[in-house]
Amino acid sequence: MQFANEAPTQIDPLVAAGIISFGFVFLHPFMDGNGRLSRFLIHQALCRAGALENGLLLPMSVAMKREERQYLESLQGYSRPAREFWEVQWIDFGKLTFDFRGDAAIYRYWDATACVIFTMEMAQHALEVELREEAAFLECYDAVYKAVDEQFDIRGSDLANLVMMCLTNDGFVSKHRRKQYQYSVPTEVFDYIEQATQQVLAEQRTTREDRS
C-alpha cells in the first residue's frame, strides 16, 4: 500500500506502474471493476512520478484490449505457478477450503518481469499508435461536423452521433441509423454526411501516403 501511494523515486515510473497495477489485479479485492481500477493505478503512478503532467492520459485500456491474449499470458505467468502451492478441497455446495503449502516469499517477492514488460509495451503502443489514431479520428470528426453544420441546421447531438457513426462505418450511414433519425434528419443530410466523410477520409489517406 505504501509503495502504491507514494511517487516512485528509486525505479522507473513505468516499472512501478506495472508492479502496482498487476499487484492490484492479483489481490483482486472487489467482485467487479478490478481491471478498470488497475489501469487507473497505472495513470496514478505515472502522474505522481511526473511522467504524465497536467492530468494527461495514455489510452492504455485501448492498447491492452487489443492485446488481451498477451495480457492473460502476463497474468498467468505468475498466477499459474503460484496456484500449485495451494490445496483446494470441496466441502459442500459453494464451500471450499484453501490451504497454502508454499512459502510466503512466493507472494512477498513475486516475479513481476513479464507484467512490467507488458505494461511498458502497452505504454509505447498507446503513445505511438493509439494516440495518433485518436488524434486523426478527432481531426476527421471536426472537419466533417463543421462541413455539415455550415450547410444544415441539425440538432448538435444528432449531428455528433451521425458523424461519429459514419466515420466508424467507413464513410456510410447505415440503413438502421437512417431509419432511427428519419424524423429529425432530412434524407439529403444523410447523403451529405456520407459525402463529406468520404472526402475527409480520402484526404487523410492521401496525406498518410505522401508522408510515407
N, C-alpha and C positions, 0 to 999 in steps of 0.2 A: 504494500500500500504506500509506504514511504517513497519507494522508487518511482511509482506511478504518479505520485502527486508532487514531485519535485522536478525542476528543469534539469535534464541530464548535463553533467559537466565533464565527466570522465570518458564518455564514449560518444560516438557519432549519434546525432538525434534520430536518424533513421533506424539505427540498430536498437536504440532504446524504444522507439515506436513499435518495432516489430516484436520485441520481448513483451512489452506491456500489452499490446493488442492480442497476441496469441496466448499469453498467460491468462488473460481475462477469459478467452474462449475456453481454455482448458478448465478453468474454475467453474464456468457455466453456472453462475449464481441464480439466474432467473429462468422461468419457464419459457419465455419468449423474449426476443429482442437482443440476445447476447451478441449476435453477429453485427447488428447495426451499432451497438454500443462499442464493440471492439474497433470498428472503423472510425468512430468518433474519437476514440482514445489515440489513434494514430495522429489525427489532426491536433489533438490536445498536446501531445508530446512535442510535435513539430513546432507548434505555436509557442509553447513555453520555452523552447530552446532558441526561439528567434529564427528558426529555419523558414517559417512562414510568417510574414509580417502583416499587420493590419487585418487580421482575420481572414486572410486568403485561404482558399481551399484547393486541394487537388482532388480530381474526380476518381478517388481510389475505388469507390464502390463499383463504378462502371468498369474500371480496369479489372478488378477482381472477379466481377460477374462474367467477364469474357474468358477467364481462366479458372473456372470452378474446379476442373479436374486437378490442376496443379495446386490449387488451394487445399483440396481434400488430401492430396498426397503429402503436403507440408504438415497438415494436422496429424495424419495417420503415421507419419514417420516417427512421431514421438508417442502418440496415444496407444498404438497397437502393441509395441514392446512393453509399455508400462502396464497394460492390462494383463499381461502374462503373470504379473506378480499378485493378482487378485484372485481369490477363490470365491465364487458366487454360487450360492445354493438356493434352490427354490423351496419355500416353506409351504406357502398356501397361495391362493389366488391374490395377486397383487402384492405379495410379501416375499422378499428376498433377503438373504444375509450376505454381507460383503466382508471378507476377511483379507487384510493386506498381509502378504507374505514376504514383502521385499524390504529394502532399506529406505529410510526417509530421504536419503541423498538422491534417490531417483527423482523426487519432486523438488527437493531443495536446490539441486544443481542440474536441472534439466538442460538437455542439449537443444538450444534454440536456433542452431545454424540454418537449417532448412527454412524455418519460419522467417528469420531475418533476411535471408536471400530473397525469398518470395516477396517480402514487403518492399525491399529495395528495387526489385524488378518491376513491381506494380507502380511504384512511385515514378520510376523512369518512364514507364509506358503511359502513365497518366499525364506526365509533363510533355512528352514528345509526341503523343498520338491523340489522346482523348481531349486535351485542352485545345489543340489545334483544330480538331474536328468540330468541337463545340463552338469555337470562335467562328469557323467557316459557316457553320449552320446558322448562327445568330446573324452573321453578315447577310446571308441569303434571306433570312426571315425579315430583317429590317428593310431590305430592298424591295421585296415583294409586297410587304404590308404597305409601304409608302406608295408604291406604284398604284395599288388598288385603291387605297384611301384617297388618293388625289382624283380618281375618276368616279368613285361611287360613294354614296352616303350609307355606309353599313355600320350596324352596331359594333363597337370595338371588340367586345368579347366574341361575337360570332366571326368577325374577320380574323381575329387572332387564332381562333381554333381552326378555321378553314385553311389558313396559310400554313399552320403547323402540320395539319393532316396532309395537305398537298405536298409539302416538302418531304415528308416521311413516306410518301407513296409515289416517289419518282416523278412528281410533277402532274399528278392526276387527282381529281376529286372523285372519290368512288361514288357509285350509284346510291349506296346506302347513305352517304353523307349528303348527297344532293336531295334525297328524299327527306332526310332529317331536318334540313334547313330550308325546305322548299317554300315555307310560308313566310320566312323572314328575309330570304336572299333571292333576288331575281336570277333567272337562268343565265343571263348574259354575264352576271358577276362570277358564277362558277367558271364559265369559259375564260373569262379574263384572268382569273386567278391562275388557272392552268397555264395560260399563255405566258403570263408574267413569270411564273415559277420556272417553267421550262427554259425561258430565255435566261433567267438568272443562273440556273444550274449549268446551262451550256457555256455561259461566260466564265463561270467558275472553273469548269473543266478545261477550257482553253487556257486560262491563266495558269493552272497547275501544269499543263503540258509545256507551256512556254518556259516555266521555271525549271522544269526537269530537262 
